[in-house]
Amino acid sequence: MEILTASTITCPECGYSKEEEMPTNACKYFYECENCHTVLKPQPGDCCVFCSYGSVKCPPIQQHSSCC
């Protein structure tokens, strides 16, 4: 199974989307929207902003292993 490392994050406040590279060795807990400057945090039950707002889940989740 190929692990994808790019994910498009969509801001829930303004709808702005941007493709970002995901770290493969750490979770990203905070992400600042470059359009409206809202700081995104993971939703309850998610380990990182990519799992909550990204088009692709983070690499550990893709590998079906425990999250960060």
N, C-alpha and C positions, 0 to 999 in steps of 0.2 A: 504494500500500500504506500503510495506516494504521500508524503507529508507536505501540505501547502504552507508556505510561510508568509504569504501576502493575504491581507483581508481588507475589505472596504468597510470602514467605520462610518456609520450614519448617526449624526447628532439627533437625539430625540427632541431637542429644543427648537432647532432651526431647520433641520432636514439636510444640512450640509454633509456631503460625503467625500471621503478621501481614502485612497488606498494607502495602507501602511504595512511595513514589514513587521512581522511578529518576532519577538525574541524566542529562541528555541530553548534557552536555559533559564528563563525567569518569566514570571507573570507580570503583566502590566496592570496595576491596580487603578491608576489615574491616567486620564487622557484629556487634554484641553482642546476643545474645538477651535480650530484656527479662524473660524468665521465669527462666532458669537462669544467665544472665550468661556463657555460653560465647561466646568470640570466634570467629566463623566467618571462615575465609579461603578463597579460591578453591581448588577441587580442581585437581590437575595437569591442564594442558591447557585450563583455563577462565581467562577474563580477569578475572572479578569474582564476587562472592558471588551476584549475581542469576543468572548463568549456571550456577552450581553448585547453588544451593538455592532458586531462585525458580521460580514458575510460568510466568514469561515471561522470555526472554533479554533482555539489555541492548539499548538502542536501536542501537548500532553493529552488533551481530550480527543484529538484525532487518533492518537495511538491507543486509545481506550485504557490509559493508565491513570493513576491518581494525579490529580491536578497539582499545580505548583505548591 
